[in-house]
Amino acid sequence: MQRVCFLLKVRAEKAAEYRERHQDVWAEMLDALSAAGWHNYSLFLREDGLLVGYLETPDFERARAAMEATDVNARWQAEMAGFFEDLDGLAPDAAMRPLTEVFHLA
């Protein structure tokens, strides 16, 4: 199982709304994430907008590609794009760059 951690930057002025949006994630989106292999998925948001994501998956590239193939993900990414800084024209999920794990205590 791969453990994947990534960072994104939410616009500080939109942090409260971003939190609210994640209180009621669409059931269809949750189902798609699970079916695509995203497990134990968490998002952590600091007050200044630093977003830390963590998930576990057998194959991250395959899990990301499976989500990219869904209509619900395209709709969700379009709705979320305006919350983020520095996406360089990419959808938020395409802008995720996994961090390199340097230590793990099992």
C-alpha positions in Angstrom: 0.0 0.0 0.0 1.4 3.4 -1.0 1.1 6.2 1.5 0.7 9.5 -0.4 1.0 13.0 1.1 0.7 16.2 -0.9 0.4 20.0 -0.4 -1.8 22.5 -2.1 -2.5 26.2 -1.2 -6.1 27.3 -0.6 -6.6 31.0 -0.9 -6.7 32.2 2.7 -9.8 34.3 2.1 -11.6 31.1 0.9 -10.5 28.8 3.6 -13.7 28.9 5.6 -15.8 28.2 2.5 -13.4 25.4 1.5 -14.0 23.8 5.0 -17.8 24.2 4.6 -17.7 22.5 1.1 -16.0 19.5 2.6 -18.6 19.0 5.3 -21.0 17.6 2.7 -18.9 16.1 -0.1 -21.2 14.6 -2.8 -22.0 10.9 -2.2 -21.2 10.2 -5.8 -17.7 11.7 -5.3 -17.1 9.7 -2.2 -18.2 6.5 -4.0 -15.9 7.3 -7.0 -12.9 7.9 -4.7 -13.4 4.6 -3.0 -14.0 2.7 -6.2 -10.8 4.3 -7.7 -8.7 3.0 -4.8 -8.4 6.1 -2.6 -8.4 4.8 1.0 -7.9 6.5 4.4 -8.0 9.9 2.6 -7.7 13.0 4.8 -7.3 16.7 4.2 -5.9 19.0 6.8 -6.2 22.8 6.4 -4.1 25.4 8.2 -5.6 28.9 8.8 -3.2 30.5 6.2 -4.5 28.1 3.5 -1.9 25.4 3.5 -3.7 22.2 2.6 -2.1 18.8 3.5 -3.6 15.7 1.9 -3.0 12.1 2.8 -4.2 8.9 1.3 -3.4 5.3 1.0 -3.7 3.3 -2.2 -2.2 0.3 -4.0 -1.1 2.4 -6.9 -1.4 6.2 -6.8 -1.0 6.8 -10.6 -3.7 4.2 -11.3 -6.0 5.7 -8.6 -5.5 9.2 -9.9 -6.2 8.1 -13.5 -9.3 6.3 -12.4 -10.6 9.5 -10.9 -9.7 11.5 -13.9 -11.9 9.2 -16.0 -15.0 10.0 -14.0 -17.6 12.7 -14.8 -18.1 13.5 -11.1 -14.4 14.3 -10.6 -14.5 16.7 -13.5 -17.4 18.5 -12.0 -15.9 18.5 -8.5 -12.5 19.8 -9.8 -14.2 22.6 -11.7 -16.0 23.7 -8.6 -12.9 23.5 -6.4 -10.4 25.2 -8.8 -11.2 28.7 -7.7 -10.2 27.9 -4.1 -6.6 27.3 -4.9 -3.5 29.4 -5.6 -0.7 28.4 -8.0 -2.3 25.7 -10.0 -0.5 26.8 -13.2 -3.7 26.1 -15.3 -4.1 22.6 -13.9 -7.1 21.1 -12.1 -6.4 20.8 -8.3 -6.0 17.0 -8.5 -3.6 17.3 -11.4 -1.5 19.9 -9.5 -1.0 17.5 -6.5 2.7 16.6 -6.3 3.3 13.8 -3.7 6.0 14.5 -1.1 8.9 12.1 -0.7 8.5 10.0 2.5 11.6 10.2 4.6 10.5 8.3 7.7 7.7 6.0 8.7 7.1 4.3 12.1 4.8 1.3 11.6 
